[in-house]
């Protein structure tokens, strides 16, 4: 016990002697080294964000062209279902939330998540049943919704829309939804609606199921076989999903470009602040050294 105490006392005394022997500007030099390393790190981050901004700008132009073509599918769907309104109110709604698997793109995932939560809370429209199923495209919104509406989540999709979404992707999603045997009266597709290159908002595509189309007055006026109505319902669902995917992809690229632009500007401001702080510390260290040299020369 005494041996351990004496060893601890010896180590403490040695530490005090080293601290007394250290030069007075050692703390400043350590701070300057830390500032230099931080400056280097921020400059590397600025290079990455600028590169990501350029890549997102290039992808945004392609995504906008694909969106203009894909929106025609959604407009055609809207035109069809404008004439299929029924008097009875749909009871069970299926929510399809369209997001993506990637981050670093602002609040596009929170936008559709909040819109879905508002729909369940009944703030924007008539509140659905508590048992209304939710299907999510994209891992980001899946993680957000699983915390509050995890009991309603029945199906999730990922690895869709890594590049520009295609109609084949939408058909694959629609086919899995139809084969999942989830019961619903109407489908609400929650997606990000492209407003401009700087803004977006949550939108909803409404698609009826096969029974809703059969009972619609606009369709009852025509004699159609059952298979025609079934195929039309499935094709309309794929159309709406495709329109939501391409528009959401354009919003993602636009938001990522804006986010990387803001990150680059913030990195530039931080570099300026750190450079000023580094130069001041460096000048102070040089001044202290000159004072020591002059004081020593005067003493001699």
N, C-alpha and C positions, 0 to 999 in steps of 0.2 A: 504493500500500500504506500509506504514512504518512498519506495523507489519510483513508483509511477508518479507520485506528486512531484518529486525532484526533477523527473524528466520533463513533465509538463511545464514546470517553472523555468527550466533551461531553454525549452523551445520558445516560450513567451519572451524571455530576455533576449534571445537571438533575433527574434522578429523585431523587437523594439530597436536593437542596434542597427539592423538593416534599414529600417524605416528612417532612423536618424541619419544614416550615411547616404540615403538616396538624395539625388539632386532636387532642388526646390521646384524645378519646372517639370518633374517627371509626370505629375498628374496632367499637366497641359499636353505633354507629348502623347500620353495615352489617349486623351480626348481627341487630339488631332488625328491619331491613327483610326479611332472609331469613326470619326466624321469622314475620313477618306474612304473607308470601307463602305460606309452607308451611301456616300455619293456614288461610288462604283455600282452598288446594288441598284440604286434608283435609276441610274443611267441605263443599266441593262433592262430594267422593267420598262422604261420608256421606249427602248428599241422594240421590245416585244409588242407593246400595245400599239405602236405605230404600224408595225407589220400586220397585226391582226385587223387594224382599221382598214388598211389597203386591201386585204383579202376580203373583208366583209363588204367593202364598196364594190369590188368586182362581182362578188356573188349577188349583191343586191340588184344590180342591173339585170342579171339573168333571172333572178327570182321575180322581179316586176314583170318581165315579159311573160313568164310562165303564169303569173297571177292573172294578167289580162286575159289570157286564153282560158284559164281555169274558171274564172268568174262567170263565164258564159254558161257553164254547167249549173252553177248556183242560181243564176238569173232564170234559166229555163225551169229549174225546180220550183222556184218561187212563183213563177207564172202558172205552173200546173196546180200547185196547192192553193193558190188564191181562189180557185174555183171548186175547191173540195171541202169547204167549211161545212161542218155538221152542227146541228142544233145541240146535240148532247156534248157535254164537257168531257174531255179525256180524263180518265181516272188515274191511270198508271203511266208515268212518264219515264222514259229511259234517257239518261243524260250521257252524252259522249263528249268528253273534255279533250280538246286538241291542244297539245303543247309539244315539247321536244325533249330530247335526252341531254342537251347541252346547256351549260350555264354561261356566265359572263355576257348576258344579253339583256340587262336591265330587268324590268318587272313584268315581262310578258307571261311568265308562269303564274305569278301572283295575280295577274289580271283575270285570267280564266278561272283560277281557283276562287277568288273573291266573288266573281259573278255566279259561280255554282253555289257557293254558300249563301249568297243573297237569295238565289232562287229557292233554296230549301227553307230559308227563313221567311220567305213570302214578302220581301221588300219590293221586288220589281214586278212580280206577277203572282198569280194565285199559287199558294204553297202546295207542292206535290205531297203525295203520301210519304210517310216516314220510311216506307219500304221501297221507294223508287230506286231502281238499280243505277249504278254509275259505272261507266267504262272510260278508261283513261288512255289516251295515246301520248306516250312520253313519260320518262321516269321522274322528271322534275315535279310536275303537278301530281303525279302519283304519290310522291313522298309528302307533299303538302296536304292532300286530301285524306290520306290514310290516317292522319292524326285526328281529324274531326269527323270524317264520314267513312271511316274504314269499314264499318259494318254494312254499308251500301255498295261497296266496290265488288263487282263480280268478275270483271275481266280487264286486263291491262295489256298494252302493246308497247313495244320499244323497237329501236333500230329502224324506225320509219321516218323518212324525211331527212336522212343524213345528207343526201344531196337533194336536188329539186324533186318533190313528190311526183309520182306518176299515177295515172289512172289505174294501173295494175296494183299499186299499193292500196288504193282506196277499195278496189274490188276485193282484195284479200281481207281487208278489215271487215267489209260488209258481209263477206261470206262467213267469216268466223262469228259475227254477231248473229246472223240468221241461224247458224248451226248450234249456237249456244243454248237455244230453247229458252231464252229469257223472255218473260211475258211483259208486254208493254202495249199501250194504246197509241202513243205518239213518241217520236224521238226528238229530243232537243240537243242539237250539236252546238256546244259552246266553244267559240274560237276567238282569235284576235282579228278584229276587222281593221284593214289597212286604211287609214285616213290620209296620211301624207308621209313623206320620208322622215318626219320628226315626231309623228304621233300615231297612236292606234287606240282602239277601244274594244271592249268585249262585245261580241255579237252572237246571235243565236239563229241557226237554221232549224226550222220546224219541218219534220217529215212524218207523214202518217203511215201507219201499218196497212196491211192488206185489208183488214176489216174496215178501217176508216175510209179507204178508197171505195170499197163496195157500197158503203152507206152514204157516201157523199151525193147530194142531189145532182151535181154536175155530171157525175159518172153514171148515175142511174138512168139518165136519159138515153144512154147507149147500151146496146146489147153486146156484152163481152163475155168471153169464157172465163172460167175461174183462173186458168193458168195465165191469162193475159194480165189480170189484176195482180197476181202474185209476182210475176216477172217485173211489172211496172214498179211495184213497191220496192223490190230489191234493187232495181236499176236506179230509182230515185234516191235511195239511201246511199248507193255508191257515188252518185253524182254530187250529193250534198257533202259527203265526206271528202271527196276530191277537192271541191271548191274551198272547203275549210282548211284543208292541208296546205294548198298552195298559197292561200292568203296568209295563213299563220306563218308559213316559211318566210314570206316576204317581210312580215312584221319582225320576225326573229333576226333576219339579216340587218334590217334597218335599225333595230334596237341595239344590236351588237356593235354596229358601226358607231352609233352615237355614244354608247358606253365606252368604247375604246378611245374615241376622240376626247371625251371628258377625262378619262384616265391619263391620256397623254398630256393634256393641259395641266392636270393636277401634279403629274410627275415633273413637268417643267417648272411649275411654281416651287415645288419642293427642292429641286436641284438649285434654283436661284437662292433660296433661303439657306440651304446647307453650304453652298459655295461662299456666300457672304459670311456665314458663321465660321467656316474653315479659314477664310482669309484673315478674319479678325483674330482668331486664335493663333494663327501662324505669325502674324505681325506682333502680337503680344509676346509670344515665345522668343522671337528674334530680339525684341526690345529688352526683354529680361536678360538675355545672353549678353547683349551689348553693355547693359548696365553692370553686369558682373565683371566683364573684361575691363571696362573703364575704372571700376572701383579697385580691382586688383592692380592695375597699372599705377593708379594714384598712390596706393599703399606702398608699392615698391619705390 
